[in-house]
Amino acid sequence: MQNKQKTLNLLGLAQRAGKLATGFDAVKLALNKNQVKLIFIGSDVSQNTKDKLAFLLRKKKIETIKIFSSQEITQALGKERKLVAVTDSGFSKAIKKNLNEGV
């Protein structure tokens, strides 16, 4: 559980550093510019949102993390969000490493 909190803290830090695209439209734009390194999607989002995201990711090899609820993502960022893309490779590597240590 501690690694999950560290991951959420890293997500908040990435936001403060300006290394996130938040919300569906911003994530879509970042995907089109090939800036996305990692995606967080709330575990409780609608099937419609999941389908739209799957369509956008159909030919891209980007890891999607679904272990956090929308509420947890919202708390980490301080604003309501269900879909977040990390656009910095350094933050992406740190988050992946932290999540892999918890497994």
MARLUMBA-456885 format. One line per 10 residues: number of its first residue (from 1); their letters; for each residue x, y, z of N, C-alpha, C. Coordinates in steps of 0.001 Angstrom, whole numbers, plus 524288, in hexadecimal, padded with zeros to 5 digits. Each point is the difference from the previous one (the first is absolute). Example, Ala and Ser with C-alpha at 12.3 -4.5 7.8 and 13.67 -1.06 7.14 Angstrom:
# MARLUMBA-456885
1 = as = 83386:7E9C6:81E78:7FC86:804A6:80000:80384:804B0:80000; 7FEA2:8041A:7FD30:80334:804A6:8003C:7FCFE:80442:802DA;
# end
This chain:
# MARLUMBA-456885
1 = mqnkqktlnl = 80333:7FB51:80000:7FCCD:804AF:80000:80358:804E5:80000; 80480:7FFAF:80269:80370:80480:8003B:801F9:8017A:7FA8D; 80110:7FC22:7FCA7:801C5:8012A:7FAB5:7FBC3:802B4:7FCD5; 7FB07:7FE9C:800FC:7FBBC:802AA:7FD45:7FFF4:805C9:80176; 800D7:80130:804EF:80004:80576:801AE:804B3:802E5:7FDB4; 80478:7FD73:7FFCB:804A0:8026A:7FD9D:7FEF9:8012C:7FA40; 7FD50:7FC66:7FD63:7FEBF:800CA:7FA7C:7FC67:804B5:7FF5A; 7FC1E:8006E:80347:7FC78:80485:7FFC7:802EE:8050E:80132; 803AF:7FFCA:803A0:80335:8049D:8012D:8033E:80191:7FB40; 80236:7FC21:7FD46:802FC:8011C:7FB39:7FC84:80267:7FBD7;
11 = lglaqragkl = 7FB32:7FE32:7FFBC:7FC4A:80221:7FC39:7FEE9:805C7:8012E; 7FF4F:8013A:804F7:7FF38:80573:8018B:804C0:80358:7FEDE; 80499:7FDCF:800E6:804DC:802CD:7FEDC:8008F:800FA:7FA1D; 7FEA1:7FC21:7FCE4:80037:800A0:7FA4C:7FC4A:80452:7FE37; 7FB88:80063:8028F:7FC54:80425:7FE9F:80252:80558:80136; 80251:8007F:80496:8025E:804FF:80171:80480:80171:7FC5B; 80291:7FC0C:7FDCF:80449:800F1:7FC59:7FE05:800E9:7FA6D; 7FAEB:7FF89:7FF36:7FDC7:800E0:7FACB:800EF:7FB7F:7FC41; 8006F:7FB49:8020C:8013F:7FB74:7FCC8:7FB60:7FC49:7FF5E; 7FB3A:8020A:800A5:7FB4E:7FCC8:7FF63:7FC55:80275:7FC03;
21 = atgfdavkla = 7FD25:7FCA2:7FD55:7FB81:801A8:7FCE4:7FB4F:7FDB3:802D5; 7FC54:80347:8019B:7FB94:7FE19:8030D:7FAE6:800F8:7FD1F; 7FC8E:7FC2A:80040:7FB0A:8005B:7FD41:80069:7FD82:7FAA3; 7FB98:7FE39:7FE00:8000B:7FCFE:7FB21:8023E:8030D:7FB6E; 7FE4D:804D2:7FF45:801CC:80310:7FB7C:805DB:80110:8002B; 80208:80147:8049A:8059C:8010A:80088:80332:7FB0A:7FF1D; 7FE01:7FB97:801ED:802B8:7FAFF:7FF33:7FFF8:7FE9D:7FA33; 7FBA8:800D2:7FD6E:7FF93:7FEE5:7FA60:803E6:8034C:7FCE8; 80060:804F3:80148:803AA:80381:7FD5C:805A7:7FE48:800E8; 8014C:7FEA3:804DF:8054B:7FE31:80143:80139:7FADE:7FD33;
31 = lnknqvklif = 7FC28:7FC8D:7FF81:800C6:7FB16:7FD28:80122:80111:7FA3F; 7FD20:803AD:7FDBD:800D2:8014D:7FA7F:80564:8025B:7FF0C; 8022B:8028D:80403:80540:80251:7FF91:80441:7FC37:801D1; 7FE7A:7FB2C:8014D:803A0:7FBF2:801DC:80316:801B9:804D5; 7FD68:802AC:8038F:8027A:801D6:804C9:7FEEF:7FC82:804B1; 7FC3C:7FC87:7FF95:7FE3D:7FCEE:80482:803A2:7FB65:80110; 801A0:7FF81:804F0:80365:7FBB0:801AD:7FD02:7FC01:8033B; 7FBDA:801C0:802AA:7FD26:7FCB2:803B0:7FA9C:80269:800CE; 7FBFC:7FCA9:80093:7FAB1:801F3:800C1:7FDA4:7FDB8:804F2; 7FD82:80360:80301:7FCE8:7FE5E:80486:7FA4D:800BE:7FE91;
41 = igsdvsqntk = 7FCE5:7FBF2:800AD:7FA5E:80071:7FF20:7FD51:7FDEA:804E2; 7FC33:802E0:801EE:7FD3B:7FE67:804B6:7FD7A:7FAAD:7FF4A; 80055:7FCC4:80400:7FDD5:7FAB5:7FFA6:7FA0E:80014:7FF9F; 7FDA5:8046D:80132:7FA52:80065:8000E:7FDCA:80372:7FBA0; 80301:800E7:7FBCF:7FE03:8033A:7FBB5:7FC06:7FCE9:7FCCA; 7FD08:802CE:7FCED:7FBEC:7FD84:7FCDE:80263:7FCA5:7FBA6; 7FCEA:7FC43:7FE41:801C1:7FC98:7FBBE:800E7:8032F:7FB11; 7FCEE:8040E:7FF33:8009C:80360:7FB79:8056F:80280:7FFE2; 801C6:801FE:80477:80530:80266:8005B:8043C:7FBE8:7FEFE; 7FF54:7FB5D:80238:803CB:7FBCA:7FF1A:80055:7FEA1:7FA3D;
51 = dklafllrkk = 7FB80:7FFB9:7FD64:7FFE1:7FEB6:7FA6B:802A1:8043C:7FCBB; 7FEED:804F2:80143:80276:80458:7FD27:805F3:7FFD5:800A3; 801CE:7FEFE:804CB:8059A:7FFC3:800FE:8026D:7FB5A:7FD29; 7FD6A:7FB8B:80021:801FF:7FB58:7FD42:8008F:80125:7FA37; 7FC4C:802E1:7FDCA:8004C:80165:7FA7A:804C1:80375:7FEEF; 80104:803BC:8036B:80486:80377:7FF51:8052E:7FD0D:8008F; 8000A:7FBF9:80349:804D8:7FD22:8011A:800CB:7FB3F:7FC86; 7FC9B:7FF1E:7FC35:80006:7FB20:7FD09:8053B:7FEA3:7FD85; 8030E:803C7:7FE52:80502:7FEDA:7FD79:804A7:801FB:8031B; 7FF05:801AF:804B5:80432:8021B:80342:80121:7FC3A:80471;
61 = kietikifss = 804D4:7FFC2:80189:80198:7FC94:80447:8010C:80353:804D6; 7FBD0:801B8:8026D:80066:8034D:804A2:7FD64:7FD24:8047E; 802E0:7FF89:8044E:7FDE2:7FD52:80491:7FB91:8032D:80269; 7FBD4:7FD3B:80174:7FB7A:80272:80270:7FF65:7FDD0:8057B; 7FFB3:8036F:803CA:7FF81:7FE6F:8057C:7FA5F:800ED:801BD; 7FD95:7FBCA:801EB:7FA75:80036:8016C:7FF12:7FE92:805B4; 803E5:80078:8034C:7FF73:7FE31:80565:7FDE7:8042D:803BA; 7FF86:804D4:7FE21:7FE1C:80436:80353:7FA80:80191:7FE6B; 7FCD1:80155:803E1:7FABC:801F0:7FED7:8006B:805B3:7FE41; 7FBDB:801DE:7FDB7:7FFD7:80585:7FE6F:800B6:80389:804BF;
71 = qeitqalgke = 7FDDE:7FE5E:80470:8007C:8030C:804D7:805AD:8006D:801B7; 802F4:7FBB1:7FF9D:8058B:8001D:80186:80317:80396:7FC63; 7FEE2:7FFC4:7FAF0:802AC:80363:7FC3B:7FE99:805B5:8011B; 7FB04:800FA:80111:7FE30:80547:8013B:802C4:8022A:804CF; 80079:7FCD4:80412:802AC:801B7:804C0:805C1:8013A:7FEF8; 80290:7FCC9:7FCD1:8058F:800CF:7FEE0:800EB:80517:7FD00; 7FC50:8015F:7FC91:800B5:80494:7FCAA:7FD71:804F0:8021D; 7FC66:7FF57:803A8:7FD5C:80487:80225:7FBA8:80217:7FC91; 7FEC3:7FD3F:7FBD2:7FB8E:80170:7FCAE:7FDC7:7FAFB:7FDA9; 7FB02:80032:7FEB9:7FD5E:7FB41:7FE49:801FA:7FE37:7FAA9;
81 = rklvavtdsg = 80256:7FB63:7FFF4:801FE:7FDA7:7FB35:7FF47:7FA1C:80033; 7FEDB:7FDBB:7FB77:7FF5F:7FA52:7FF8E:80407:7FDAD:7FC4B; 8024B:8035C:7FCC3:803BD:7FE49:7FC0E:804A0:803BC:7FFF9; 804B4:7FDD8:800A2:804BB:8032E:80066:80457:7FD60:7FCE9; 802E4:80314:7FD0B:8047C:7FDF5:7FD16:804FB:8029D:801F8; 803F5:7FCD1:80109:80525:801F8:8018B:8030F:800EC:7FAF6; 80218:804B6:7FF54:802B5:80159:7FB29:805EA:80054:800A5; 801F6:7FEAC:8048A:80598:8004C:80112:80224:7FA87:800F6; 80434:7FE9B:7FD4F:8021F:7FAB2:80092:80253:7FF18:8056F; 8022C:803F9:80271:80233:7FF6E:8053C:7FBD5:7FEA2:80403;
91 = fskaikknln = 7FBAA:802ED:7FFF5:7FBB4:7FECA:80391:7FDAB:7FAA9:7FEC5; 7FF8A:7FED3:7FB08:7FDD8:7FAF3:7FE61:80340:7FB7E:8021E; 80520:8005E:7FF78:8037F:7FBDE:801F6:7FFA3:7FF87:805EE; 7FFD4:8046E:802B9:7FFB3:7FFE9:805B6:7FADE:7FD86:801D0; 7FBBF:80143:7FD5E:7FAEC:7FDCC:8016A:7FFE6:7FA24:7FEF9; 801E6:7FE53:7FB77:8001E:7FA6A:7FEC0:80363:7FCFF:803E3; 8047F:80235:80147:80386:7FD73:803C2:7FD51:7FF77:8053F; 7FD71:80420:801BA:7FD55:7FFF0:8050A:7FB97:7FBFD:8000E; 7FD09:7FFAA:7FBCC:7FBBB:7FC37:7FFBA:8020A:7FA66:7FFCE; 80447:7FF25:7FD39:80236:7FABF:7FF9A:80241:7FE18:80530;
101 = egv = 801D3:80397:80345:8020B:7FE85:80520:7FBA9:7FE13:80391; 7FB40:801CD:7FF10:7FB97:7FE81:80344:7FDA0:7FABE:7FE9E; 801A1:7FDCA:7FBA9:7FDBB:7FB0C:7FE33:8027F:7FB68:802B3;
# end
